[in-house]
């Protein structure tokens, strides 16, 4: 099946465009900002469904293509491998996807809808920095596989550890496309976040770190467990 960022046939194939179907799926967990093999193994062993690798030089979690390739080569099957890009060119993204073996692209900059539509060589989702409800107006123009909602912090693209109003996230869920909830999530609040928002997935980076770019094993395990607990008690 050919993948199109416009029709997102993979999403339709797995039923992800049907909000009623999605409400019966367990919330997935993505551990982002992976910078080394040990943290990748930790996240997978804890039960994470996806790993995120940041290709943005200004991030303390930035990682190179060769290192990501080594990490991915050692992963078990059925783990999603997500590349996080900020205002990169289409050529840069394509080369990184094929160079690393990524299966998903997360656009975390100011990329317009027409740019996102050109990501036809991998699953694609767009990140939005949510300041208030006005952010919802820009979502429908992006017919990506999912929308990721992160907190708005001036001058920072992500990994801020700040949360936003989850009522806005629930309003986004009601628009019918899979929503990935990020921004200020920790093992202490993710259970409530899942219960309140019922997102397709939750995404965490700084909330499970010991230091920027290094994960805390206890926080990772607790986060995954609390995310699953939150869905089980919906």
C-alpha positions in Angstrom: 0.0 0.0 0.0 1.4 3.4 -1.0 1.5 5.9 1.9 0.1 9.4 1.3 0.3 12.2 3.9 -2.9 13.6 2.5 -5.2 10.5 2.7 -3.0 8.7 5.3 -4.0 5.3 4.1 -2.0 3.7 6.9 -4.3 5.5 9.4 -7.4 4.3 7.6 -6.0 0.7 7.4 -5.6 0.5 11.1 -8.8 2.4 11.9 -7.1 5.5 13.3 -9.4 7.9 11.5 -12.5 6.6 13.3 -12.8 8.2 16.7 -15.1 5.4 17.9 -12.5 2.8 17.0 -9.8 4.8 18.7 -11.6 5.0 21.9 -11.2 1.2 22.2 -7.4 1.3 21.7 -5.0 1.5 24.6 -3.2 4.8 24.7 0.2 4.4 23.2 3.4 5.7 24.8 6.3 7.5 23.1 9.5 8.1 24.9 11.2 11.0 23.1 14.7 12.4 23.2 16.5 9.1 23.1 20.2 9.7 22.8 21.8 6.3 23.5 21.2 2.5 23.3 20.8 2.0 27.0 17.9 4.4 27.2 16.3 2.9 24.1 16.4 -0.6 25.7 15.1 0.8 29.0 12.1 2.4 27.2 11.3 -0.7 25.2 11.6 -3.0 28.2 9.3 -0.7 30.2 6.6 -1.1 27.5 7.0 2.0 25.3 5.4 1.7 21.8 7.5 4.4 20.1 10.9 6.0 20.5 11.7 9.6 19.4 15.0 10.8 18.0 15.6 14.6 17.8 17.4 15.9 14.7 17.5 19.6 15.8 21.0 21.0 16.6 19.8 23.4 19.2 18.3 20.7 21.3 20.3 19.1 24.2 18.8 15.8 23.0 20.1 16.1 19.4 21.5 12.9 18.0 23.4 11.9 14.9 22.2 9.7 12.0 24.8 7.0 12.5 24.0 6.6 16.2 20.3 6.4 15.6 21.0 3.7 12.9 22.9 1.7 15.5 20.1 2.0 18.1 17.4 1.1 15.6 19.3 -1.9 14.4 19.1 -3.3 17.9 15.4 -2.7 18.5 12.8 -5.5 18.5 10.0 -5.5 16.0 6.8 -3.4 16.3 8.5 -0.4 17.9 7.8 2.8 16.0 10.9 4.9 15.3 10.1 8.6 15.1 12.4 11.4 13.8 11.7 14.8 15.2 12.5 17.7 12.8 12.3 21.5 13.2 12.1 23.4 9.9 14.3 21.0 8.1 14.3 20.7 4.3 12.4 17.9 2.6 15.7 16.5 1.3 17.2 16.5 4.8 14.2 14.7 6.2 14.2 12.1 3.4 17.9 11.4 3.7 17.6 11.0 7.5 14.6 8.7 7.3 16.3 6.3 4.9 19.7 6.7 6.5 18.4 5.7 10.0 15.5 3.4 9.2 12.8 5.7 10.7 9.2 4.9 10.0 7.6 8.2 11.2 8.3 11.9 10.9 7.3 14.5 13.5 7.3 18.1 12.2 7.9 20.3 15.2 8.6 23.7 13.6 6.6 26.1 11.5 6.2 23.8 8.6 3.0 24.6 6.5 0.4 22.1 5.4 1.7 21.9 1.9 5.1 20.9 3.2 3.6 18.2 5.4 1.7 16.8 2.4 5.0 16.1 0.7 6.1 13.6 3.4 4.9 10.6 1.5 7.8 8.3 2.3 7.0 7.8 6.0 4.1 8.3 8.4 3.9 12.0 9.3 2.4 14.0 12.1 2.5 17.7 12.9 3.3 19.2 16.3 1.5 22.3 17.5 2.6 24.5 20.4 -0.6 25.2 22.2 -1.0 28.6 23.9 -4.8 28.8 24.0 -7.9 27.5 22.1 -7.0 29.6 19.1 -4.4 26.9 18.3 -7.2 24.5 17.3 -8.0 26.6 14.2 -4.8 25.6 12.4 -5.2 21.8 13.0 -7.7 20.8 10.3 -5.4 22.1 7.5 -2.9 19.4 8.3 -4.2 16.1 7.0 -1.3 14.2 8.7 -1.6 10.8 10.4 -2.0 12.6 13.8 -1.6 15.9 15.6 0.8 16.3 18.5 -0.2 18.9 21.0 2.7 20.4 23.0 3.0 23.4 25.3 3.8 26.8 24.0 6.9 28.3 25.6 8.4 31.4 23.9 11.7 30.7 22.3 11.6 26.9 22.8 10.4 24.2 20.3 9.7 21.4 22.8 11.0 19.5 25.8 10.0 22.3 28.1 8.4 20.3 30.9 5.4 22.7 30.8 1.8 21.6 30.5 -1.2 23.3 28.9 -4.9 23.2 29.4 -6.0 19.7 28.7 -9.5 20.8 27.9 -8.1 22.2 24.6 -6.6 18.7 23.9 -10.0 17.1 24.4 -11.5 19.6 22.0 -8.9 18.5 19.5 -9.7 14.8 20.0 -13.3 15.6 19.2 -12.2 16.9 15.7 -11.7 13.2 14.8 -8.0 12.8 14.1 -5.6 10.9 16.3 -4.1 13.2 19.0 -0.8 12.7 20.7 -0.6 14.6 24.0 2.7 16.1 25.1 3.9 18.9 27.3 4.6 18.7 31.0 3.7 15.0 31.4 5.2 13.0 34.2 4.4 9.8 36.0 2.5 11.9 38.5 0.0 13.3 36.1 -0.1 11.0 33.0 -2.8 8.8 34.4 -5.1 11.7 34.9 -4.2 13.1 31.5 -5.2 9.8 29.8 -8.4 9.7 31.7 -9.3 13.2 30.8 -8.2 13.5 27.2 -8.2 9.9 25.9 -5.5 10.6 23.5 -4.2 8.2 20.9 -0.8 8.5 22.5 1.2 10.3 25.1 4.7 11.7 24.5 7.3 12.4 27.1 10.9 13.6 27.1 12.0 15.8 30.0 9.4 14.3 32.3 11.4 11.0 32.5 14.9 12.4 32.5 17.7 12.4 35.1 19.5 15.1 33.1 18.7 16.5 29.6 19.3 13.6 27.2 19.6 10.9 29.9 16.6 9.0 31.0 15.8 8.0 34.6 14.9 4.3 34.7 12.5 4.6 37.6 10.6 7.6 36.0 10.4 5.8 32.6 8.9 2.6 34.2 6.5 4.6 36.3 5.4 6.7 33.4 4.5 3.8 31.2 2.7 2.0 34.0 0.7 5.1 34.9 -0.2 5.7 31.2 -1.6 2.2 30.9 -3.3 2.4 34.2 -5.0 5.6 33.1 -6.5 3.9 30.0 -7.6 0.8 32.0 -9.6 3.0 34.3 -11.3 5.1 31.7 
